Amino acid sequence: MEHIRTTKVELVKLLDRFSTSNKSLTGTLYLTATHLLFIDSHQKETWISHHHIASVEKLALTTSGCPLVIQCKNFRVVHFLVPRERDCHDIYNSLLQLSKQAKYEDLYAFSYNPKQNDSERRRGWQLIDLTEEYKRMGVPNANWQLSDANREYKICETYPRELYVPRIASKPIIVGSSKFRSKGRFPVLSYYHQDKEAAICRCSQPLSGFSARCLEDEHLLQAISKANPVHHYMYVVDTRPKHRMQSWWATEKDIGRIIVRISSKIWNDEKIGESDGKKRLNAMANRAAGKGYENEDNYSNIRFQFVGIENIHVMRSSLQKLLEVNGTKGLSVNDFYSGLESSGWLRHIKAVMDAAIFLAKAVVVEGASVLVHCSDGWDRTSQVCSLGSLLLDSYYRTIRGFMVLIEKDWISFGHKFSERCGHLDGDPKEVSPVFTQFLECVWHLTEQFPQAFEFNEAFLLQIHEHIHSCQFGNFLGNCQKEREELKVKEKTYSLWPFLLDEQAKYLNPLYTSQKLAVLEPNTVSFQFKFWRNMYHQFDRTLHPRQLVCNIIMNMNEENKQLQEDIKDLESKIKQRKTEHTDGVHTKELLHSVRPESPTLKSSLCFKEQNLLPVNDAFRTIEGSSPADNRYSECAEEFSKAEPAVVSLEYGVARMTC
């Protein structure tokens, strides 16, 4: 609260950034320790978490007030007009401090209290059990085992404690391979396909240097290959663009030539200062000992494949270009599509999807195991491994299964959520939309296969909302070891039980439980489209339309109500028929009694018609006396026995015997 100078500002205008007539809502702006709140004149509330704020900009003072523009990580952009510049300046400075926390303990998750006790908190964290998930895959088995090599994070700090490796891989081989791989991230199991007995493994790039090799790493890859009893060759999928490999080899050759020249010059005492020569040699030595690629000559039964996904810096720049196009007011359709193409965003989405498709085909069609890596193995590797598993396994397309997938391939394997999402005030060059790209790839799959996913678009958007909100502990920190040190399971809450409590909101009405074993998406260019509800979900005045999914859900609710009404009406009709049948049976019972004389029978028949009573077998006609002979013939006719009399009952003529 020490950063909050002004807690309340009245007569603030919220501008519509896409309105051509400068539409605005007037209300009151509140600043709390965790949120920025705007309440307009219609009592509608707009909440913005401080952790969602990516940037705050105070524009030049105008005659209407002082503009304040806030851009959020969930792609909301709000434009306030504050009446007084002093208030605007106070709000601006407060948001700069509140949106960039220096330490984890100041994040919202550590103060968020949903009124749950400790046992409920523990149950929430125990909802996802990765040990059970590997058992579901069929691991451990004859070829794969659980290793305790990293139990105390001694080999790799960014890996989880429990890792699955080939059964024939000994601990010295694992340790030796970890020393050869960047950040110690040696090859481990990510997904096991029981039917094909093929595996998807992951690691980081090798530190190859000048023609360096590591026998332990070569043995470990051979062990992964032999763990597949059907195919003894395997793929090594490098997610980096191939041109970087070519430039790396060219650089390596150039470095070798330069070292030879400099060495000869130094030994020949030419005019190169000793210190200068050493600096250049050290720089080239560091570069040579840096990150590289597997040497195909050293690995047998290995097929190398490059899929060409760009690094985090290219992706960050691409997203920035996309947002610039999205935020431009008054663009024509041609200009919008031209800007979208220039950003390259959808091309990057396609590259990630193509890599995942290659994995799925290698496992299903060829039955081969695959090892995936990028540079450090926590960005592009997580994208490709998780999407490949999603294509292969229908369980990951359910709500609970998708949570397990994120826990397994993103959280436990050390995707750097805090750095990539900018949770703390750190290096902005480490921020990149890696997980956002993954969610967008999944959304494209839901568009191509609308019946294959149990969850809808709202589920993906809600997860994206909370990777930035810092409201729950799942995405805090950069690895499991860091989360254990922060004690997130003791001090924060898990997101997953809260999503399951609201599961009805995230169900896909088109989902069919019939298993579609493997998804085969089409990645031609026209299949990729702009995700409007991700990047314009808060811009309600921009081409307002109702989602087809929401229309179907509303129709389903209406159908359910109509079905209940039909059942209620059928029940009432059945009840009425029962009452009617009982009444008819009663009347038929009365008609079944035979009269003692024709006169009595005639009397009974006419009693049903509410006629006047009969006296001495003669009916008295109104306006006459019993002695009146004018009606004697009629009386005689009534006194005769008749075979049948027409009775009017319920408006229907019926013959009564």
Secondary structure, DSSP 8 states (H G I E B T S, - for coil): -TT-S-SEEEEEEEE-TT-TT--EEEEEEEE-SSEEEEEETT--EEEEEGGGEEEEEE----SS-EEEEEEETTS-EEEEEESSHHHHHHHHHHHHHHTSBSSGGGSGGGT---S--HHHHHHHHTT--HHHHHHHHT-S-SSEEEE-TTTTSSS-TTS-S-EEEETT--HHHHHHHHHHBGGG---EEEEEETTTTEEEEEE--B--TTT---HHHHHHHHHHHHT-SS-S-EEEEE-S-HHHHHHHHHHHHHHHHHHHHHHHHHHTT-S--HHHHHHHHHHHHHHHTS-----GGG-TTEEEEE-----HHHHHHHHHHHHHHHT-TT--HHHHHHHHHHHTHHHHHHHHHHHHHHHHHHHHTS--EEEEE-SSSSSHHHHHHHHHHHHH-GGGGSHHHHHHHHIIIIIITT--HHHHHT-BS--GGG---HHHHHHHHHHHHHHH-TTS-SB-HHHHHHHHHHHHH--SSTT-SSSHHHHHHHTHHHHS--SHHHHHHTGGGGB-TT---S---------SGGG----HHHHSTT-TTSS----HHHHHHHHHHHHHHHHHHHHHHHHHHHHHHHHHHHHHHHHHHHHTS--SSHHHHHHHHHHTTT---EETTEE--TT--TT-GGGHHHHHHHHS--S-EEEEETTEEEEE-
